[in-house]
Amino acid sequence: MLYGGNLVIINKSELVTFILKRRKMNVFTEKFIIDNNGKCTEVILSIEDYKKILKELEELESIRAYDEATASGDEVIPLDQAIREIEVNKK
């Protein structure tokens, strides 16, 4: 799934769970495309709902990144210090 020029990979069940949790707060007006066997194959969303989902995915990705960073056990340094260190290493 692409959003904001970034690729986010999540499994289908995680996406469904995420959307269902958020659906309690947001009302989506989706339409389903059903194949000849009665299986849902596609979902059609309004652009507004699509943008809401993208915004929620961005938030989820930020939460994941934060969780990974805090779980890594790496030393935490202030942003300005990190920028200085990057600049020094460029030279």
Contacts in CASP RR format, 6 or more apart in sequence:
PFRMAT RR
TARGET T0000
AUTHOR 0000-0000-0000
METHOD contacts of the structure
MODEL  1
MLYGGNLVIINKSELVTFILKRRKMNVFTEKFIIDNNGKCTEVILSIEDY
KKILKELEELESIRAYDEATASGDEVIPLDQAIREIEVNKK
1 7 0 8 1.000
1 8 0 8 1.000
1 9 0 8 1.000
1 10 0 8 1.000
1 57 0 8 1.000
2 8 0 8 1.000
3 54 0 8 1.000
3 57 0 8 1.000
3 58 0 8 1.000
4 54 0 8 1.000
4 58 0 8 1.000
6 61 0 8 1.000
8 57 0 8 1.000
8 61 0 8 1.000
10 18 0 8 1.000
10 57 0 8 1.000
10 60 0 8 1.000
18 56 0 8 1.000
18 57 0 8 1.000
18 60 0 8 1.000
19 28 0 8 1.000
19 53 0 8 1.000
19 56 0 8 1.000
22 52 0 8 1.000
22 53 0 8 1.000
22 56 0 8 1.000
26 49 0 8 1.000
26 52 0 8 1.000
28 45 0 8 1.000
28 49 0 8 1.000
28 52 0 8 1.000
29 45 0 8 1.000
29 46 0 8 1.000
29 49 0 8 1.000
30 43 0 8 1.000
30 44 0 8 1.000
30 45 0 8 1.000
30 49 0 8 1.000
31 43 0 8 1.000
31 44 0 8 1.000
32 40 0 8 1.000
32 42 0 8 1.000
32 43 0 8 1.000
32 44 0 8 1.000
33 40 0 8 1.000
33 41 0 8 1.000
33 42 0 8 1.000
33 43 0 8 1.000
33 44 0 8 1.000
34 40 0 8 1.000
34 41 0 8 1.000
35 41 0 8 1.000
45 53 0 8 1.000
77 85 0 8 1.000
END
